Amino acid sequence: MKNNKGFTLIELIMVTIILGILAAVAVPRYMGAVSNAESAAEAATVAALRSAVENYATQKFLETGRYSYPANPFSYIEVDGYDPTGALSDGAWTYSNGTVSHQRRDDNVYTWSYSAEDLTDLDGDDRGANVGLAPENPKTGLDYTVVNGERDTAAGDIGSGGSGI
């Protein structure tokens, strides 16, 4: 009597095919979950930056009677991955010339504009563009853009009207 303790070639091929089908279904779902997680973390960071500059402006208002905003929104909050030299790499945040940038792990770069200047024509209103004025105001300067790749609607819905910081 012959004792066969191994698998036949057909059994091994079938297992390989089943694993291939599972991988074809699971990998895109995993990548989508990673992208959604990065988008959520990005939204939280932008909200934290907005809150930090608003707290700074409120403190300045209490001290001087005028709102003023920091030149660099990263000056008053610690953000993981912030690189003050402006070098973008995976997961890095930078600020340069009025633009906050974040490079995701898929190498797409997302940017938000930031201005510490008074960009309104309203009497007695010395708020900068970072306040989140109505998106109909052409002077808000709150544009959300994607430098590479497509716009991520989950990250674009930060603040009022899909604005940036």
N, C-alpha and C positions, 0 to 999 in steps of 0.2 A: 504494500500500500504506500502510495506517494504522499508525503506530508508537505503541502504548500502553505507556507506561513507569510508570504509576501502579497503584494497587490499586483493585479494584472495591469498591463499598459493602458487598457481602456478605462479602468477605474482611476488611474492617475490622471489621464486626460480629462475625464469628467470632473474631477475635483479641481483641476486647473481652470477649466472653463467656468465652473461655478464661482471660484475665487475671482476670476477676471470680471465676471458680471457684477459681483458684489463691489469690487473696487471701482468699476465704472460708475456705479450709483453713489457710492460713499464719498469718493474724492471731491466731486463738485459740491456736494452738500457741506463737506468739511471746509472747503475754501470759502463758500458763502458764509459759513458761521464765523470764520476768522475775519472776513471783511466786515460783517455786521458788528463784531466785537470791537474792531479798530474804529469803526464809525461811531459807536457809542462812547468809546474812550475819548475820541476826538471831540465829540459834542460836549462831554463833561469838562474837558480841558478849556475849550473856548468859553463855556459858561463860567468857569472859575476865573479865567482872565477878565471877562467882562465884570464879574463881581468885584474882583480886586481893584480894577481901575475906578469903578463906581465908589467903592469904599474910600479910596484915595481922594477922589474928587469931593466926596461928602465931607471928609475931614478937612480938606483945604477950604471948603465953603464955610465950615464952622469956625475956622481959624481966621480967614481973611475976608469972608463975605463974597468971594468969587469962586466959581468952580474952576479948577485947573486939573489937568490930567498928566500922568507921567509920560515922559518922552518914550520910554520903552515899557510896554505892558507887562513884561516879564520881570521888571525890577522889584515888584512887591509880592510876588508869589513864586513858590518853587514848583517847577514843572519837570517831571522826569523826561529826560531826553532833550532838554533845552541846551542848545549849543550857542554861546554868545559870539563865537567866531563866524557864524553864518554858514558853516559847512553842513550840507544836507547829507544824511545817511539814513538807513532804515530806522524808522521810529523817531527821527530827530525833529525838533521844533527849532525854528529860527525866527529872528525879527530883523528886518533890514528895510530902510527907506519906506516906512509906512506899510509894510507887508509882513504879516505873520504867515509862516509857511510850515507845513508838516508833510514829511515824506512817509508814506505808508510802506509796509513791508513788500507790497507788490510794485514798488517804485513809482507809483502815482504821487504827484505833489499837489496838495490842496492848499489854497491860500485864502486869507481874509485880509481886508484892508483895515488899517487902524490909523486914526489921526488924533493927536492931542490938541489940535488947533480948534478954535471956534469957527465952525463951518455953517452957522445959521445966520439969517438976516433978521431974526426975530428980536424985538426990543427986549433988553434985559435978559436975553437967553445966551449964556456964554458956554453952553455945553458943546463938547466935541462930537465927532462922528461916532464915537464908541458908545454913545448913550443908547442907541437903537431907536432913533426917530422913525417916523412912519416911512416906509419904503417909497412913498410918492414924492418925498422931498428929494429933489435932484442933488442937493448938496450933502447928503448923508455920507457918501463915500463908503457905504457898507456893502461892498460887492463880494459875493461868494463865487469863487471860480475854481476850476480844476485845470491845472497846467497840462498834465498828461492824463489821458484816459477820459472816461465819461463822468459827468456830474453825479455825485452820490446824493440822492434825494434825502436819505436819512440824515446825513451830515449837513445838508443844505437847509434844513428846517430849524436851524438854531436861531433863537431870538425871534424878532418880529419880521415876518415876511421873507424868511430865508436869508437873512442878513448875516454878515460876519460879526466880528467883535464890535 
